[in-house]
């Protein structure tokens, strides 16, 4: 069994079973094939995700025969940093090599009383939202569940090595990629995040962010009960078609009912709406009034995001007074509204700035052989 880190960015992934990405049901299926009892799944999840023991020979409560099977067939590959940068505000960003010439960015955001890890779900992104630098590099491939959860393992080890007592308390899938375009792997990874025998995070502390893949939203309501954030960014279809092109396929008249269904089917009390503030584009009083009307009756929290510029963008950030006035209108209408504090901008770690800038820029303009399921 290999438990070495992926130190060679150009190396091809090994062909063994990726244990880190198997959730409870996945491990139970594996153990059924091996003729083992289902409770072994619980034991293995504890060894891997709670104790971070990756050598089966050290898993002392597993039968020797099972340890031998795992040693022969299993593969654990932890990502390795290509670079590691820390912002003046304490935000830390890693570019992590995954093998096969691919890398993704993972960002740790420290706040009082908690630490949020922003993880990636794809190498690049096919959706090409106008305000996001990740989409400008094109789409390469989906991450496996093991590669998604491996970002948590790497971050935990790196933070422990700091010796500053910082830890991961929240996870948001808001890094590179559209999570719901990588549905099965994202669900398996988030299952592990909330599993009491794996990462044990509260479902309210794990958030999937989507631009609104409507069929996948209905599937998600049946498969996972983590928190949901939706990248709205416009109060009408004409404007959203421009900012978020997938809206042309899944317009607001389809998206909003899918979001309401998610609330109805899960224990959460609201949808978190993400709204990037673009100067002169979507930040006028009329847009705020239209947004109030559009979300009327939907339990909502609105997160206004100051636009973070990147090279080649045609957008600019709304002035601070304009953002405050926009927020004031929403609040007076009864919506819980926050203005996101920009973090990690000096290391290109802020919202919309993530891009695998060392390796993946070679892939811009190339079509992947593996298309995202949108």
VOTITI-763785 format. One line per field, with one value per residue (C-alpha): residue in one letter; x, y, z. Coordinates in steps of 0.1 Angstrom, whole numbers, always signed. Layout:
% VOTITI-763785
aa <- (A|...)
xx <- (X|...)
yy <- (Y|...)
zz <- (Z|...)
% end
This chain:
% VOTITI-763785
aa <- (X|X|X|X|X|X|X|X|X|X|X|X|X|X|X|X|X|X|X|X|X|X|X|X|X|X|X|X|X|X|X|X|X|X|X|X|X|X|X|X|X|X|X|X|X|X|X|X|X|X|X|X|X|X|X|X|X|X|X|X|X|X|X|X|X|X|X|X|X|X|X|X|X|X|X|X|X|X|X|X|X|X|X|X|X|X|X|X|X|X|X|X|X|X|X|X|X|X|X|X|X|X|X|X|X|X|X|X|X|X|X|X|X|X|X|X|X|X|X|X|X|X|X|X|X|X|X|X|X|X|X|X|X|X|X|X|X|X|X|X|X|X|X|X|X|X|X|X|X|X|X|X|X|X|X|X|X|X|X|X|X|X|X|X|X|X|X|X|X|X|X|X|X|X|X|X|X|X|X|X|X|X|X|X|X|X|X|X|X|X|X|X|X|X|X|X|X|X|X|X|X|X|X|X|X|X|X|X|X|X|X|X|X|X|X|X|X|X|X|X|X|X|X|X|X|X|X|X|X|X|X|X|X|X|X|X|X|X|X|X|X|X|X|X|X|X|X|X|X|X|X|X|X|X|X|X|X|X|X|X|X|X|X|X|X|X|X|X|X|X|X|X|X|X|X|X|X|X|X|X|X|X|X|X|X|X|X|X|X|X|X|X|X|X|X|X|X|X|X|X|X|X|X|X|X|X|X|X|X|X|X|X|X|X|X|X|X|X|X|X|X|X|X|X|X|X|X|X|X|X|X|X|X|X|X|X|X|X|X|X|X|X|X|X|X|X|X|X|X|X|X|X|X|X|X|X|X|X|X|X|X|X|X|X|X|X|X|X|X|X|X|X|X|X)
xx <- (+0|+13|+10|+35|+26|+22|+56|+59|+34|+37|+33|+2|-21|-16|-42|-51|-83|-83|-93|-94|-124|-146|-174|-193|-213|-183|-162|-190|-193|-155|-156|-185|-164|-136|-158|-154|-179|-196|-183|-148|-158|-162|-128|-110|-126|-114|-79|-77|-95|-94|-60|-44|-28|-23|-3|-26|+0|-4|-42|-40|-77|-80|-74|-40|-56|-75|-44|-27|-55|-55|-17|-19|-48|-52|-37|-34|-19|-17|-12|+20|+24|+39|+37|+25|+17|+4|-14|-9|-43|-33|-51|-30|-31|-16|-12|-14|-1|-25|-4|-9|+3|-26|-29|-56|-57|-69|-73|-74|-92|-87|-114|-121|-134|-132|-111|-126|-110|-120|-115|-116|-137|-124|-92|-104|-141|-162|-189|-169|-186|-175|-163|-142|-106|-109|-132|-108|-83|-108|-118|-94|-110|-130|-113|-118|-134|-100|-84|-111|-108|-70|-71|-84|-58|-30|-44|-47|-11|+2|-17|-5|+31|+26|+22|-2|-33|-52|-75|-103|-137|-157|-153|-167|-166|-161|-126|-119|-147|-185|-191|-224|-208|-187|-217|-208|-173|-184|-212|-189|-163|-189|-203|-169|-167|-198|-193|-188|-163|-144|-142|-172|-181|-216|-237|-241|-203|-200|-212|-216|-216|-232|-241|-273|-273|-310|-312|-282|-299|-329|-305|-286|-317|-320|-283|-268|-280|-250|-255|-262|-248|-261|-241|-270|-252|-282|-319|-332|-325|-312|-284|-277|-273|-244|-227|-235|-238|-253|-284|-293|-298|-312|-330|-343|-378|-362|-334|-355|-380|-351|-336|-369|-371|-337|-348|-380|-361|-332|-328|-315|-336|-323|-303|-271|-272|-238|-240|-208|-209|-199|-197|-225|-236|-257|-253|-280|-310|-332|-313|-317|-354|-357|-337|-360|-390|-374|-365|-397|-410|-377|-358|-326|-293|-276|-238|-226|-191|-168|-154|-118|-101|-78|-59|-81|-114|-138|-155|-145|-155|-185|-175|-178|-206|-226|-222|-233|-264|-273|-270|-291|-320|-319|-317|-346|-367|-360|-332|-302|-274|-236|-208|-180|-147|-121|-94|-61|-63|-26|-19|-48|-66|-98|-132|-130|-92|-83|-65|-39|-14|+17|+7|-28|-24|-9|-44|-62|-81|-77|-108|-107|-115|-137|-165|-183|-218|-238)
yy <- (+0|+34|+62|+86|+121|+131|+147|+146|+170|+151|+116|+96|+86|+50|+24|+11|+17|+52|+46|+82|+89|+60|+70|+46|+30|+28|+11|-13|-23|-28|-50|-70|-78|-88|-110|-88|-76|-41|-28|-28|+3|+22|+11|+20|+55|+62|+51|+71|+103|+107|+93|+99|+65|+53|+21|-9|-27|-1|-5|-29|-37|-50|-87|-95|-110|-78|-57|-78|-73|-36|-34|-52|-33|+2|+35|+67|+97|+130|+162|+181|+219|+235|+267|+278|+315|+334|+367|+397|+389|+353|+336|+308|+294|+262|+252|+214|+189|+160|+141|+139|+175|+190|+212|+229|+257|+253|+283|+285|+315|+321|+339|+345|+312|+292|+283|+279|+257|+265|+234|+227|+201|+203|+213|+244|+250|+248|+273|+305|+329|+364|+375|+344|+338|+300|+297|+316|+287|+262|+228|+199|+172|+163|+156|+122|+121|+111|+142|+164|+150|+149|+187|+185|+160|+182|+214|+197|+185|+219|+237|+214|+219|+257|+252|+282|+261|+269|+242|+235|+239|+247|+236|+253|+239|+273|+267|+258|+241|+237|+211|+198|+191|+165|+152|+117|+126|+157|+139|+111|+137|+157|+125|+119|+155|+151|+114|+111|+84|+104|+143|+148|+183|+196|+197|+234|+238|+221|+242|+233|+263|+260|+284|+264|+231|+224|+186|+181|+203|+180|+150|+167|+171|+133|+126|+151|+176|+200|+237|+252|+284|+295|+320|+342|+375|+390|+395|+387|+363|+388|+401|+366|+352|+376|+371|+334|+318|+285|+305|+303|+265|+267|+301|+316|+302|+267|+275|+291|+262|+238|+258|+259|+221|+218|+238|+217|+184|+192|+204|+238|+269|+290|+293|+313|+335|+348|+381|+396|+434|+446|+484|+496|+461|+446|+471|+498|+505|+490|+457|+456|+462|+435|+411|+417|+409|+378|+363|+372|+342|+322|+318|+335|+350|+372|+375|+405|+399|+428|+419|+409|+419|+397|+402|+406|+411|+437|+442|+465|+465|+484|+513|+507|+533|+516|+482|+496|+512|+480|+461|+487|+482|+444|+447|+471|+446|+420|+400|+390|+405|+404|+420|+395|+407|+403|+379|+369|+393|+400|+363|+359|+338|+359|+349|+345|+347|+310|+295|+268|+293|+272|+241|+244|+275|+252|+238|+271|+268|+230|+209|+181|+145|+144|+169|+180|+167|+198)
zz <- (+0|-10|+15|+0|-10|-46|-48|-85|-101|-134|-121|-131|-103|-90|-98|-64|-44|-31|+5|+16|-7|+4|+27|+49|+21|-1|+25|+33|-3|-4|+27|+14|-17|+6|+27|+57|+83|+78|+112|+97|+78|+110|+123|+91|+89|+124|+116|+84|+92|+130|+137|+103|+103|+67|+72|+76|+96|+123|+125|+154|+158|+122|+116|+102|+71|+64|+69|+43|+18|+23|+20|-13|-29|-13|-23|-3|-19|+0|-20|-18|-20|-51|-32|+3|+9|+38|+36|+58|+73|+82|+53|+40|+4|-10|-46|-42|-68|-75|-101|-139|-142|-123|-93|-73|-48|-12|+11|+49|+64|+101|+120|+157|+170|+138|+108|+74|+47|+11|-10|-47|-65|-100|-119|-135|-143|-174|-165|-172|-149|-159|-124|-117|-127|-123|-153|-175|-174|-188|-175|-171|-149|-119|-86|-70|-36|-22|-38|-23|+12|+8|+9|+45|+55|+41|+57|+91|+89|+78|+105|+132|+120|+125|+162|+165|+175|+143|+130|+105|+120|+88|+52|+21|-14|-30|-44|-80|-99|-98|-70|-84|-118|-98|-80|-68|-56|-38|-20|-9|+3|+22|+37|+52|+65|+85|+95|+133|+127|+101|+104|+125|+114|+118|+87|+92|+91|+57|+27|-10|-33|-67|-95|-99|-117|-112|-117|-94|-67|-66|-64|-36|-15|-14|-10|+14|+40|+42|+39|+5|-10|-44|-66|-76|-86|-104|-98|-133|-161|-186|-163|-149|-184|-188|-154|-150|-184|-171|-163|-200|-194|-159|-155|-123|-127|-124|-100|-72|-69|-67|-39|-20|-24|-8|+22|+25|+23|+47|+83|+72|+76|+47|+15|+15|-16|-29|-47|-61|-63|-98|-103|-126|-135|-107|-78|-84|-62|-88|-86|-49|-52|-78|-56|-27|-48|-64|-30|-13|+7|+5|+38|+28|+40|+15|+13|-7|-20|-30|-65|-64|-97|-118|-150|-181|-163|-177|-143|-115|-78|-66|-44|-7|-2|-30|-13|+20|+4|-13|+20|+38|+13|+18|+55|+57|+37|+64|+48|+69|+49|+54|+34|+30|+44|+16|+28|+12|-17|-16|-23|-49|-23|-23|-37|-75|-77|-74|-104|-106|-119|-119|-139|-152|-173|-199|-203|-212|-244|-246|-244|-218|-228|-197|-198|-166|-161|-166)
% end
